[in-house]
Amino acid sequence: MERIDRARARKARVKEPRITLSHGAGGKATHNLIDAIFLDAFRNPELEQLSDAASVQVGSGSNQVRLAFTTDSYVVSPLFFPGGDIGELAINGTVNDLAMAGARPLVISAGFILEEGFPTDDLRRVVASMAAAAKAAGVQIVTGDTKVVQRGKGDGCYINTAGIGVRERPVELNAANATPGDVILVSGPIGDHGITVMLARGELDISADIVSDTAPLHGLTAALLDAAPATRMLRDATRGGVATILNEVAAASKTAIVVDENAVPVRPEVRGASELLGIDPLYVACEGRLVAVVPPEQADAALAALHGHPLGEGAAVIGRVVEDPPGLVLLKTTFGGTRIVDMLVGDPLPRIC
Amino acid sequence: MERIDRARARKARVKEPRITLSHGAGGKATHNLIDAIFLDAFRNPELEQLSDAASVQVGSGSNQVRLAFTTDSYVVSPLFFPGGDIGELAINGTVNDLAMAGARPLVISAGFILEEGFPTDDLRRVVASMAAAAKAAGVQIVTGDTKVVQRGKGDGCYINTAGIGVRERPVELNAANATPGDVILVSGPIGDHGITVMLARGELDISADIVSDTAPLHGLTAALLDAAPATRMLRDATRGGVATILNEVAAASKTAIVVDENAVPVRPEVRGASELLGIDPLYVACEGRLVAVVPPEQADAALAALHGHPLGEGAAVIGRVVEDPPGLVLLKTTFGGTRIVDMLVGDPLPRIC
């Protein structure tokens, strides 16, 4: 407990005089940047929850509607990779942030920052891919913006999407609700997206037969929440990977999380490439996998619901919430040991999304 | 009429094999890009209106709420300029897009794309400025995202904001509604923002005592719509300037617009700098000025309402909607002649917002 209280008592500060890649990696430096600069300036109860999507109440009296609102920018490099591209990622990522809030995705905005000289045909390809992904996810792209920057001031194409969803279910999803005894599930093998993008850069002399897991997860979350309405929390495991999410849960709920390394689904190709790259798959981004924290009495139903959906066929129980030591994530390793899984430090895989 | 019909009959096409700065200038090339690539792929009735903010209906039955939803990315260079900075621009710009839809701005998202090496203190300054602008405009920044790209793949700091507003007024604002006889108003002197940013780059040996006009216009639009509820259309004169907006109105409503050059408010400093730069102030971006098209019987009330608000003190009637020739904007010049004011071609002032 002392560990957390000390951290909270100390006001977050960004000591680095300049922004580094690790500030965008989704791990420790990102959290510090958010706490010390963004939260400090913008402070409001919605933002402070730091969930994937904010809750916005519109209308008044009996005429109230609960919305979810989210945004993400996409700077993935390369733009096209096995199994997807930046356009598909930009739609699925925002659909997933809404889905993780238990919302039904409705409309999406698209903001493009193009670099002078970007091939028009590549833009056509990205846009066609966004249109197909939007259609598949049942959302409409209703508003947009295009800016062009000079050569050398961008990298072909960056995309921002923001999205609005409707919170129709009476669920309350919040990392702070995790309780000792709860079960941790992932919806499928982890790390496919990050490793695929890393290998697609061609900088490494490794090839593997894997493709990105990018997918819209709103159908999967609907099935899961139908089966396990008491689900405590959902989060898609993007930047920072499963390890970072579990650390967020442990910190927010002041519990500990014990993960069984043997139970974590990882494809052999991803495990092999990760070993060669010196990265733990627990830190590698997915773009179509979720982590769910479910109370024990609904865990079987939750797992069955995931298994019953095409995007959850590889789902597995990977761990449990326990009491001590609060704020920590522990991994029971294949070899019988236990080690602390901290938040991601540095950025081993920059610009993965 | 033939001119428009021919243009519509011919499917829009982007012939350039690569994106150029003019595709981001807000003028002809931008419109062509939007028609040929974005609209063609994303086609839906909301997007086709190409208004500053999309209309989104949420809830069902008697429980419906009408929202406005908009997005813009900001790539202004330099980030700090007299009278404002990228942070203030990013909030005011999105507030204004909602205000032009007749909506009350509610919440905003903020997505940052930072370049590795960007000074942390500059980020603090930008964020403080966003917080102050949000407070001044009465909106909350409820969700956000930060990405970092390598040195040489960005330009310090790009910001995307998306915003949600509530459409509480029974107004129907649409450029297609402009009718012969309608009066065209601007809310103040035009071109201050564009010229200020251009001069702040220090590439030109000109200095002038002007500052950006960046401001949140939702209070001004509320006053205007209270006084002139039959207002046909509102648009803030950003990229492409007043000239581009008037061309959009003429094209959408199949009317002509006659502007009296003498009546267009332009500060002497802006006029002087524009002449030296070889730019017509009608094409120069503002970030705190609106163009309104108002039926003649409400024009006096509209002008009085603008004059009664601190941000509309310099408002003026600058022209009228007429029947012929449909689709064209004509300027009655100071010297008694008449010339066609076309959409902006090329990009004389790149990265002004």
Interface residues (C-beta under 8 A of the other chain):
Chain A: V14 E16 P17 R18 I19 T20 L21 S22 H23 G24 A25 T30 L33 I34 I37 F38 A41 F42 N44 E46 L47 A53 A54 V56 V58 G59 S62 N63 Q64 V65 L67 F69 T70 T71 D72 S73 Y74 V75 L106 V107 S109 A110 G111 F112 I113 L114 E115 E116 G117 F118 P119 T120 D121 L123 R124 V127 A128 M130 A131 A134 Q140 I141 V142 T143 G144 D145 T146 K147 V148 V149 Q150 G152 K153 G154 D155 Y158 N160 A162 I164 V166 D347 P350 R351
Chain B: V14 E16 P17 R18 I19 T20 L21 S22 H23 G24 A25 T30 L33 I34 I37 F38 A41 F42 N44 E46 L47 A53 A54 V56 V58 G59 S62 N63 Q64 V65 L67 F69 T70 T71 D72 S73 Y74 V75 L106 V107 S109 A110 G111 F112 I113 L114 E115 E116 G117 F118 P119 T120 D121 L123 R124 V127 A128 M130 A131 A134 Q140 I141 V142 T143 G144 D145 T146 K147 V148 V149 Q150 G152 K153 G154 D155 Y158 N160 A162 I164 V166 D347 P350 R351
